[in-house]
C-alpha cells in the first residue's frame, strides 16, 4: 500500500492522529504524530522547541512527548528541563522543582549540587552556574570551590 506524503505544515497544530512525513534512513516515512513521539521523541521535541517548525496540541502531544523523553533520552530530558526538573532535595518531603532551592537557598543548593555530587541530577546552564556561584561567593565565600570562584571573576 502506497503511503501518501503528509509534508510538514508550519501553520497547522498537530494532534496525535494527524499524519506527518519525515525523512528517515529508509527514506520518507508517513506516520501518525502519536507514533512519531513513541519512535523518535527527541527529534520531534527538537522540531517543536528548538527549530520551532512544528506546532502540536499541548495535551494530546506535548505532555505525552515530554514523558517519553524522560525514558528515551534522560540526559537530553535533564538538559531541556534544567531548573524545572523535580528533584529530591533535603528538607522537603516529596520532590521539589529545582528552581525553588536554587532561588531561595543558593548556598544550600550549591552544597547539595556541587559538593554533594548531584551535578548529574540537575543540568545548570552556564548562565545559571554563574548566577549560583556569584550568590554563593557573596553569601558564604569560604564554601565555594576555587574553580567555581574563578568562573565568576
LINDAGI-V229626 format. One record per residue. N is the residue number from 0. RES is the residue in one small letter. PHI is phi in whole degrees, 0 to 359 (* if undefined). OMEGA is omega as a letter, one per 20 degrees, with the letter a starting at -180 (999 if undefined). NEAR is the number of other ideal C-beta (glycine too) atoms within 12 Angstrom. Layout:
N:RES:PHI:OMEGA:NEAR
N:RES:PHI:OMEGA:NEAR
//
This chain:
0:x:*:a:4
1:x:285:r:6
2:x:274:r:16
3:x:270:a:11
4:x:295:r:17
5:x:241:a:21
6:x:296:a:16
7:x:298:r:27
8:x:250:a:17
9:x:294:r:16
10:x:273:a:9
11:x:275:r:18
12:x:262:a:19
13:x:271:r:33
14:x:251:a:21
15:x:298:a:26
16:x:270:r:16
17:x:286:a:26
18:x:270:r:25
19:x:217:r:40
20:x:256:r:21
21:x:231:r:31
22:x:288:r:16
23:x:230:r:15
24:x:299:a:8
25:x:270:a:9
26:x:105:a:11
27:x:298:r:19
28:x:226:r:21
29:x:254:a:24
30:x:220:r:26
31:x:289:a:24
32:x:305:r:36
33:x:299:r:24
34:x:281:r:23
35:x:304:a:35
36:x:292:r:37
37:x:277:a:22
38:x:267:a:20
39:x:213:a:25
40:x:298:a:33
41:x:295:r:28
42:x:299:a:29
43:x:297:r:39
44:x:299:r:32
45:x:298:r:21
46:x:295:a:28
47:x:278:a:31
48:x:274:a:24
49:x:279:a:15
50:x:279:a:14
51:x:52:r:13
52:x:256:a:21
53:x:229:r:31
54:x:253:a:24
55:x:228:r:34
56:x:289:a:22
57:x:299:a:16
58:x:289:a:13
59:x:282:a:19
60:x:240:a:33
61:x:294:a:27
62:x:297:r:16
63:x:297:r:27
64:x:298:a:40
65:x:297:r:28
66:x:291:r:17
67:x:292:a:27
68:x:302:a:31
69:x:305:a:22
70:x:274:a:16
71:x:289:a:23
72:x:209:a:22
73:x:303:a:19
74:x:291:r:15
75:x:300:r:25
76:x:302:a:26
77:x:296:r:25
78:x:296:r:24
79:x:295:a:26
80:x:287:r:28
81:x:55:a:24
82:x:284:r:30
83:x:275:a:23
84:x:292:r:31
85:x:274:a:22
86:x:234:r:32
87:x:268:a:19
88:x:234:a:29
89:x:306:r:16
90:x:97:r:16
91:x:242:a:19
92:x:298:a:8
93:x:244:r:10
94:x:302:r:16
95:x:225:r:25
96:x:294:a:22
97:x:305:a:33
98:x:302:a:24
99:x:294:r:22
100:x:292:r:32
101:x:302:a:32
102:x:278:a:17
103:x:270:a:17
104:x:218:a:25
105:x:302:a:31
106:x:293:r:25
107:x:298:r:27
108:x:296:r:41
109:x:300:r:35
110:x:300:r:26
111:x:293:a:29
112:x:286:a:34
113:x:272:a:29
114:x:283:r:18
115:x:275:r:20
116:x:58:r:10
117:x:248:r:24
118:x:302:a:21
119:x:284:a:16
120:x:276:a:26
121:x:227:r:36
122:x:273:r:25
123:x:255:r:33
124:x:297:r:18
125:x:303:r:13
126:x:300:r:14
127:x:291:r:26
128:x:298:a:29
129:x:297:r:19
130:x:301:r:24
131:x:297:a:40
132:x:297:r:34
133:x:296:r:21
134:x:298:a:26
135:x:294:r:32
136:x:299:r:25
137:x:283:a:17
138:x:279:a:19
139:x:208:a:20
140:x:301:a:18
141:x:286:a:12
142:x:267:a:24
143:x:285:r:28
144:x:290:a:22
145:x:304:a:15
146:x:297:a:12
147:x:284:r:27
148:x:296:r:22
149:x:295:r:12
150:x:295:a:22
151:x:267:r:22
152:x:277:999:12
//
